[in-house]
Amino acid sequence: MFTVYILKSKVKARYYIGYTENLKKRLEYHNDGKVKSTKAYRPWEVIYQETFAEKAEAFNREQQIKYYKGSEAFKKLIENSERWQSG
């Protein structure tokens, strides 16, 4: 199983989109500063995730969400996710 995820920085208004086979371990990598592109914005929290059976599906969804970034579609995805988490 592969997970597409969106991370939100707890200190800056930044998001990171990726996919992995082990979300818990990957989040630890981000928060331990082992990922160059996210190191400066630690700590991170998972605010969105989707699971896929195939790596290619996860990669395609990651690319789709990255394409959305900054658009209304991305904002809606984030808003819906944050609403779901809060209540």
C-alpha positions as a printed Julia matrix, in Angstrom:
87×3 Matrix{Float64}:
   0.0    0.0     0.0
   1.15   3.51   -0.81
   0.03   6.69    0.89
  -0.18  10.11   -0.72
   0.11  12.74    1.99
   0.09  16.46    2.6
   2.15  17.88    5.42
   1.65  21.29    6.96
   4.42  23.13    8.75
   3.53  24.04   12.32
   5.71  27.18   12.17
   5.31  28.57    8.63
   2.5   28.67    6.08
   4.06  25.83    4.05
   2.79  22.54    2.66
   4.61  19.49    1.38
   3.08  16.8    -0.85
   4.54  13.34   -1.23
   3.89   9.61   -1.25
   5.39   6.71    0.67
   4.96   3.1     1.73
   5.38   4.0     5.42
   3.82   7.31    6.44
   4.86   7.17   10.08
   8.51   6.61    9.18
   8.42   9.24    6.43
   6.98  11.85    8.82
   9.81  11.07   11.24
  12.33  11.69    8.42
  10.76  15.06    7.69
  10.68  16.07   11.36
  14.22  14.81   12.04
  15.56  17.12    9.31
  16.59  14.29    6.97
  14.68  15.76    4.01
  16.53  18.78    2.61
  13.46  20.52    1.18
  11.48  20.39    4.44
  14.22  20.77    7.04
  13.82  24.54    7.52
  10.08  24.34    8.19
   9.96  21.7    10.95
   7.93  20.46   12.7
   5.41  19.01   10.26
   2.02  17.4    10.75
   0.02  15.19    8.4
  -3.16  16.99    7.4
  -4.29  14.81    4.5
  -3.75  11.28    3.25
  -5.06   8.84    0.65
  -4.1    5.18    0.23
  -3.47   3.35   -3.04
  -2.68  -0.26   -3.86
  -0.28   0.57   -6.7
   2.78   2.82   -6.66
   1.86   4.29  -10.06
  -1.57   5.33   -8.75
   0.01   7.06   -5.76
   2.56   8.82   -7.96
  -0.14  10.05  -10.35
  -2.28  11.35   -7.46
   0.74  13.09   -5.91
   1.4   14.83   -9.23
  -2.25  15.83   -9.51
  -2.26  17.39   -6.03
   1.03  19.17   -6.76
  -0.57  20.58   -9.9
  -3.46  21.83   -7.73
  -1.12  23.56   -5.25
  -2.07  27.22   -4.89
  -5.38  26.76   -6.7
  -8.95  26.61   -5.44
  -8.88  22.8    -5.75
  -5.92  22.63   -3.35
  -7.56  25.06   -0.92
 -10.75  22.99   -0.9
  -8.79  19.79   -0.31
  -7.02  21.39    2.66
 -10.18  23.0     4.08
 -12.13  19.74    3.87
  -9.27  17.87    5.5
  -8.92  20.37    8.35
 -12.68  20.38    8.94
 -12.68  16.58    9.07
  -9.79  16.52   11.56
 -11.32  19.12   13.89
 -14.71  17.63   14.24
